[in-house]
Amino acid sequence: MKHSFITPRPKRLISGELRLVLFFFIVTIIMLVGTYLFLHFKTYAFITERQEVAREEKSLKNTISQMGSEIKMIEKEVKIAEQITTDNIVMKESIRNLFDLVPDDIILDRAELESSSLILYGTTPNKDTYEYMLHAPLRSIFHRTYTSYYPIENGWYRFVSSNYLDDETVTQGEEIE
Amino acid sequence: MIAWLYQKIFIAIIPDGGEYDVRIVTLKQKKLLSKESRHYGGPSAHEDMLVYLRKQIDLSPLYYIAILNPGLHQGAMAGCSLHDIADELSGAKTLCRNGKWLLYSSILEIDTLKQRYSSIGLDFIFSPFSIIERFFADKIGTGFALYALAQKDSFSVAFFDDGKLEYAHHYPMHAHEGAASIEDGSGIGFSVGVEEDTASEKGISLEDIESLDDLDIIDELDNLSDIEDLDSLEDIAEFSDDQLTLEEKRISLPYSSEIKQEMSGFNDDYTRFEFIQKTLSYFYGSEYCNNRFVETVYIADAYGSGGELKRYLEEELFLNVLIRRIDMGDEVISLAMSEEEEL
């Protein structure tokens, strides 16, 4: 102090009432700020979680798509397998039927069975045996039947029987089955 | 930080012989909002004033209460050598001014004053010599002269030479309610006021002076200067002798209050004249003089009755006298503001 013999008392700018008001005001502000920060954090966490879920959803969709493709592929394979099984069964039945057709007197050397044709190689004691016991059933099955005979030393005949099914016949045959 | 929200209230208390002048200035961000003055007199003046001030200081927590020190044991002296040791040695509070001179006041009186205003508190206690220094700031740096502050209940005299205080003395005019007790208590351990001791040693006492012929100063002035007309000082002996007669007459004659006031003014002016005369006498006879002589007296008149004093000084001591009317409230407020700015 330059002129005063005493120094001024410290001034309490904030009175008791004002201090109380400020305290509650500050507490309110802190609570508001805290709530805001909590909500902000929660919003951020929710957005992050939503992005994560969206990413996971996209990943799952991709997986589902891949699995769909695999299922289709498997279904196709199943169909193919079933078709093969059916074909094998048909083939087996056809072969059994073929062998049932062949009489005991005729000896088959070779048979080439295809989807619409059957070519038989064998020997027959004579032509009549073949004509009545094998050729007749074959003609009832196939549309076109061609037979060639070759005499062999023991008096028997070697034959080659080519039998063909036309497309319509095949369809009709499948429908019959 | 939040001080700008509040009004600043500066309160100046001027004790005036048992009465009080109060000045209240309200500022906000250095802008004057209001200025109010009140005067309290009568037996309950102090209590009434405190009640009023308590209401005022409730308006803002940022208030400063300044008071002009009414203590008897105060003064100023040249040099700051006693500044650091005065507290321990003599029970005086000192303030060093510019490293050249110091203000002092009795610690006991300051404590008593603080105790007296404990219900509202005090922030600044100013010496009358600070008022003189501030009020005559444009004059004290211009040369050697005598400066005085005339209040109703005290008279402060100081010699300044180019802004440096050479000698000073504080005279109480009348004993009043608080001063008597202060005076009684302050006799213990207060001795910084070397001027008072020296003055008593010189044997100058108002009671002992019956006429100006008895004053040693006249002889000293005769020795020290070429002034030959000092004999005319006898002309004013009427103010000492006749004053008693007037007082006696006042008892029997129905004087109006104006006449009483006028007579009181005459008496006070003469008393102040005697104080100046006594101070000059001591100064010229002391080591402070250094062959310097006072030609001009600047008087700050706080009570508005300095006309006779001017005439006495001019006619009896041949001094150039300049009297300025001073508003003590404004000056104390101004000092308080300057102190507050430095906080």
Interface residues (C-beta under 8 A of the other chain):
Chain A: M1 K2 H3 S4 F5 I6 P8 R9 K11 R12 L13 I14 S15
Chain B: I2 A3 Y6 P61 L62 Y63 Y64 A66 N69 K93 L95 R97 L103 S105 I110 K114 G121 L122 D123 F124 I125 F126 S127 S130 R134 L335 S338 E339 E340 E342 L343
